């Protein structure tokens, strides 16, 4: 056993003995995370929030409740379990949600593992905030949307958020990956939505021939090749096929926009996540009219495209 590993064990033992409260453990975790240079972005964006999420889970405490427990004295077994989880986060460089098996998005919990991306899409925020604001300026029928499609659904989080928010709508969730759809099925059952959320497997719209929708959601692989090469380990732990979008990030998006007009109702809209790829999106589709929907993470991370705008772009492309 190396001297370095012996010292690490001794330090962990000292932490178990001397750190008595949740407040103590949080300070320890933040210090360890900052020293290790972890990367965030899977539900948290800083060491403090990451430590809070992990420690509350380790101690079986409610995820939204911190203050009442900060100065509670912890049993040594609790301290040991919490410290082991902190050290595992550092050693594995895996997203915290993969270690706990659960992720939260807009107040809903989801089973989470390496079969799909960690739920975090700002589309969920837009469903609650930016989309209703857009609809005030571009009104639809009171029943809109009657039908919703979540393409590239992964573990099904966006489909489930949409089903929760639009209680009258029928929802279809589609993905190419059978493993991701198996996780989506677990999450569908977790929320009791087996009768309302349909799962289908296939490449984009291939399993949906002849079907049209009022609202299509899509968080596609859109990370450009250069950015893929620079991803931190936490992001490389996720399914790379769900992230990599080719040289400019737009490989799948090009196919999506070409096929979407045949699957949108007359007043349908496509709500598409493009992350930090706005310059590449605009360069790839210079003649396309669309709307950016702002979210807390940025002003140009989500694109909303109306069915008429997609149809007009396709006509121009045919004439060119």
Beta strands, then each sheet from edge to edge (+ up, - down):
strand 1: 102-105
strand 2: 108-111
strand 3: 147-151
strand 4: 170-175
strand 5: 197-201
strand 6: 213-218
strand 7: 264-273
strand 8: 291-292
strand 9: 302-306
sheet 1: 1+ 2-
sheet 2: 5+ 4+ 3+ 6+ 7+ 9- 8+
end
